[in-house]
Amino acid sequence: MTENIKIKRALLSVSDKSGLAELGQELARHGVELISTGGTAKALRDAGLEVADISEVTEFPEMMDGRVKTLHPKVHGGLLARRDDAGHVASMEEHDIAGIDLVVVNLYPFAQTVAKGADRPEVIENIDIGGPSMVRSAAKNHDFVTIITDPSDYAALVSELNDSDGVTSLDFRKNMAAKAFAATASYDSMIAQWFGFSDQGKMFPDTLPLTMSQPVELRYGENPHQSAALYLPNGPSANGIAQAEQIQGKALSYNNYNDADAALELVSEFRDGPPTVVIVKHANPCGVASGETILEAYKEALACDSVSAFGGIIAVNRPLDGASAEAMTGIFTEVVCAPSADDDAKAIFAKKKNLRLLLTGELPDPARGGMGFKSIAGGFLLQSRDNGQIAQDDLKCVTKRQPSEQEMADCLFAWTVAKHVKSNAIVYAKGGATAGVGAGQMNRLESARIAAWKAKDAAEKAGWDEARTIGSAVASDAFFPFADGLMAAVEAGATAVIQPGGSIRDDEVIAAADDAGLAMLETLLRRELMGWIRA
C-alpha cells in the first residue's frame, strides 16, 4: 500500500461536463497526460488542451455507436494493476500496458432520461456500461488509482494536487473510492427500479434496491436520546417537505419533519381548492378549514382546538401575506409551511427567531403514485401511497334521509381530513372547517367522544352558544362495528355520517341512523375493493 501517488496519467470520460475544462487545465499544469473519449475529448480540445483519444491507447476504434470504447485490457489493466506486485508489473510490461493514475468519470444520465419521459430504446441506451466498469476498477485499486465521480469534488482534487505537488494521499483516495462505489450502487439501483416498476410493471419486484444520499444530521430523533438524519432518495422524486427551502428558524428535528410532512400532505389535498389552512400536532390535524382568505381559514382552523395548536405545525395552500403571518405569530408555532411568502410575511416571521418558515413551491400532487415504507424488526413493510380520493359519485346513501347539499360538502371535507388522522379516526366538520377531531384511540367510540368533548371545550373557551358539532357531518375512517360510536356522534349533534361500511352489523348501524334521522353515506370505492357491496 502506497501512501502518496503522483498523478502522471489521467483518463477522463464524463456525461456532465460542468467544470471539465477548468479541471483539465489544472491537470495539464501539473504535467498530467490526458486520455479521453468522444465528447469529453472534444470539450477538452476546445479548451485548448492536448488530449489522446482512447482509441490511441487501446489501438481499437470506438465502435457500435460508442457502446464499446473503454472495455479493453489496456484500460482496465492500467486501472487494476497493483504497482507493488512484481507479477502485475511484469504483465504490464509484456503487454505494453501503461498505468492510469486518475479516473474522472460520471455516468450516462439514466435518471434524467427516465424523468423526461423518454421511450424505452432511449432509456436503454442511457444505461452506462463502460463508465461503471472503470469506476469500480479504479475504486477497487484505490491504493494506486484516484477515482472522481462527482464534479463537486473537482475542487477537492485540485486542492489535493496543489498542496502536494501533484500527489494524492491514501486518505483522499479512500474517501473518493467510497463515494465511487456509492455512485455505482445508486446508479444500478435506479436501473433495477426502472426495470421492475416501470418496464415490467411489478408493484413489488423480487428485489428492491434503494439508495439515498445527501444526509443532513438532525438535532435529535423522536426522543432526545436518539440520533437522526434526513436522506433524499437518489433519482427523480416528488416535490415534498424534504425539498422545502427553510427561510429562517433553528434546525428542524425528526419530529418537526414528521409533523410538517403530515401537514403538507393534508393541505395538498386542497391544492386546487379554496384557501385552506391545516394545523397539525404530533402528526395529527387538530384544525383544518377553508375560507375566502388564508387569514379567515386560519382563524377557523385555530378555533377547532386552540389548545392543541400551541406548539403545532401550520401548512397553507396559498402564498402567505402579512396579515396571515401576523395572526399565526399570535401563539407559539414550531413550523409554518407555505408555497411562498411575501416580504411582509417574511418580515413578521423574522421577529420570531425560533419559528421555522418552510417554502415548498408547488404543492405535491395528492393523486401521485409511489410507495410508503415502514421498518419493523427484521424487515420492511411496503405499500402503495394512499392516493385514493372520494367524489360525490363514489358515495351511496344507505339511510332513508338523503343528505342536504351542505351536508354532502361537509361529509366530503370531513372524509378528506380523516384520511390524515391516525386511526381510530373521527372527524366532525361544518361549513368547510373541522369542528372536532378524535385520533388514535383503541376504539371508535372513544374517538367519537373525544372529538365531541374537544368541540364542546372549544365552544366554552370561545363563548359560543353551542359546540360546532351541532349540525355537523362526521367522518369515520373505518366502519362502525357497533351502533354506540354512531350514537356518540348523534349525541354530539351530527346530522350526517360518512363511513366505509362493511361491518357485519351494518343493518343495525343503519337502523340506528334512521331512528336518529341521520343521513348516512358509504364510500363505494373502499367497499368495492374489499368486496363488501351488498346486493
ABEGO torsion letter per residue (X at the ends): XBABBBBABBBBBBABABGAAAAAAAAAAAGBBBBBBEAAAAAAAAAGBBBBBAAAAAGBBBBGGGABAABBAAAAAAAABBAABAAAAAAAAAAGBBBBABBBBBBBBAAAAAAAGBBAAAAAAABBAAAAAAAAAAAAAAAABBBBABAAAAAAAAAAAAAAGGBBBAAAAAAAAAAAAAAAAAAAAAAAAAAAAAAAGBABBABBBBBBBGBBBBABBABAABBBBBBBBBEBBBBBAAABBBABEBBBBAAAAAAAAAAAAAAAAAAABBBBBBBBBGGBBABBBBBABAAAAAAAAAAABAAAABGBBBBBABBBBAAAAAAAAABBBABBBBABBBAAAAAAAAABAABBBBBAEBBBBAABBEBBBBBBBGBBBBBBBBABBBBAAABBBABABBBBAAAAAAAAAAAAAAAABBOBBBBBBBGGBBABBBBGBABAAAAAAAAAAAAAAAAAAAGBABBAABGBBBBBABBBABAAAAAAAAAAGBABBBBAEGBAAAAAAAAAAAAAGBBBBBBAAAAAAAGABBX
